Amino acid sequence: MEKLNIIMSLCTKKYAKLVLGEMIQYCNSVDVCFVKSAIQCIGKIALKYEGTTPDCVEALLKLTESKAD
């Protein structure tokens, strides 16, 4: 989880979409706690950085659809 905290502390508006991509990749981990934290980070990105909300929502929807299969 420390890795996610460090990434989020370094995240800026300029790199928010890049960090979002990393968080999406982390959601495929087998560690449930790590995935939960990555999902929370996606929510934080959506709230903190203007213009990222649609991408974050789309990513979360895709994740829920892929996990439902």
Secondary structure, 3 states (H helix, E strand, C coil): CHHHHHHHHHCCHHHHHHHHHHHHHHCCCCCHHHHHHHHHHHHHHHHHCCCCHHHHHHHHHHHHHHHHC
